[in-house]
Amino acid sequence: MGKARADHPADKPPVTSCLLSAAFFGALGSSFLYGYNLSVVNAPAQYIKDFNNRTWMERYGEPIGAETTTLLWSITVSIFAIGGLLGALSVSLIIKLLGRKGTLLLNNVFALAAALLLTLGERAKSFEMLIVGRLIIGVDSGIALSALPMYLGEISPKHIRGFIGQFNSILICLGVFTGQVLGLPELLGQETRWNYLFTFLALPAALQMCVLPFLPESPRFLLMERRDEAGAERAFQRFLGKEDVSQELEEVHAEARAQENLHTVSVLQLLRNPAVRWQLITVIITMACYQLCGLNAIWYYTNGILREAGFPENILPYITLSTGIIETLAAIISGLVIERIGRKPLLIFGFSAMAVFFSLLTLCLNLQESATWMPYLSFVCILAVIASFCSGPGGIPFILTGELFEQSYRPAAFMIAGIVNWLSNFAVGLLFPFIQETLQSFAFLVFVVVCTLGAIYLYIVLPETKNKTFMDISQSFAKINKIPEPSPARETELVLSVKSDSNGKVPDADMESSF
């Protein structure tokens, strides 16, 4: 029976409604809000500046200075990244105390508090409330971008772990698109309605709070960190839609026995451990490239290129919607093909394609005046850059962070990845205007270099992780980390230790593990 199951690939566990619900609602109250907050401030930018000016005038009886206007607006936008960094720094402790699902649920408190402050800031005539609200929603995003990928990676069977993990990326793109749509003048992008753009933050958070409590916690967390075997068994049963989950429990026990330290390690311990050195380097480089590859900078040029093409100012918001549509479609397609193509090829393709289209965009920008159709070609290059990013680099770095580390290392790894992510985000926002001023239309060549180096590194170092257990992935790095792989005798010892933990049940050697 076990042999038949292993040889029959069609007999993999189906994708259950419980698993899909956890992925969708987990991402809805987490990564969706992150994406929404990336785009939501664009439409009401001028209205917020006008509000700051009026408030300053009422308080101090004189108009606000131009430099102060710029400073207030810059703080309102950039403090989101500072909040994200604070969230990333705190996530390891919160996850240890509350678990993966508990952290996601607690995080909704930040979203609701931010929605309240941002909505009422205008009525209270307080631009400080807007700044604090943006800081708090940044904290929410910093926690979400660590806790959600961890949760999704641990609840997913290995044959669809990439597909489920891509819900993070898809909902980020959907959040960006939703922010663009709601910011249209016909909807909430008006002077009398712009604060309701921030009221919307409460809706996804409320939906998650209504659904997620009824879904299971990560079974790996329950078994390895809470020692709750009965709870882990029930969680596996619901996520996999089957009664007999002894095979999955046995695999988690084997992973537990293989780890020298079952206790959650600190960031310092992770940094010092040579057994995970190249996993850590890979995550740091991949996450840095995720932010430094230039996608955030592309928004600086989009409207300018559209104006050069002769599009009237009043229709620019509608044309810009195409970027959100392309982003979302590319993320969905990536989620559908990731288990067939693999993580490594999609990442390398994405970064390589971005390098090509950034090069073409640079050429087009320098030939803008040579032909009337050149600005249109520039805009096509922008759409191609966005599609290339979302085909792999836009979501897979978060999946890899969960896959490259075993249970005890994972919270610290996500904390480091989050710090790199938000610091890189802040660096792009801070430095790109100076790069643009210095290099003008050649500014994108900086990102060509980053994307090319990222693709080369991943080609040389990263092993493919699709359809592999967490132990298999760790062993893939054993040679480069100069750590000896487990001997056959050691593997036999692990199996026997699992046997003693499984009420006398011996793992069927012919059965392929689902996790």
Protein Blocks (a to p, Z undefined) as FASTA:
>chain_A
ZZmmmmmmklpccddfklmmmmmmmmmmmmmmmmmmmmmmmmmmmmmmmmmmmmmmmmno
pacdfklmmmmmmmmmmmmmmmmmmmmmmmmmmmmmnommlmmmmmmmmmmmmmmmmmmm
mmnopaklmmmmmmmmmmmmmmmmmmmmmmmmmmpcfklmmmmmmmmmmmmmmmmmmmmm
mmpmklmmcfklmmmmmmmmmmmmmmmmmmmmmpccdfklmmmmnopaklmmmmmmmmno
pablmlmmmmmmmmmmmpmblbdcdfklmmmmmklmmmmmmmmmmmmmmmmnommmmmmm
mmmmmmmnopafklmmmmmmmmmmmmmmmmmmmmmmmmmnomklmmmmmmmmmmmmmmmm
mmmmmmmmmpmklmmmmmmmmmmmmmmmmmmmmmmmmmmmmmmpcfklmmmmmmmmmmmm
mmmmmmmmmmmmmmmmmnmmmmmmmmmmmmmmmmmmmmmmmccfehiafklmmmmmmmmn
opacddfklmmmmmmmmmmmngopacdfkbccfZZ
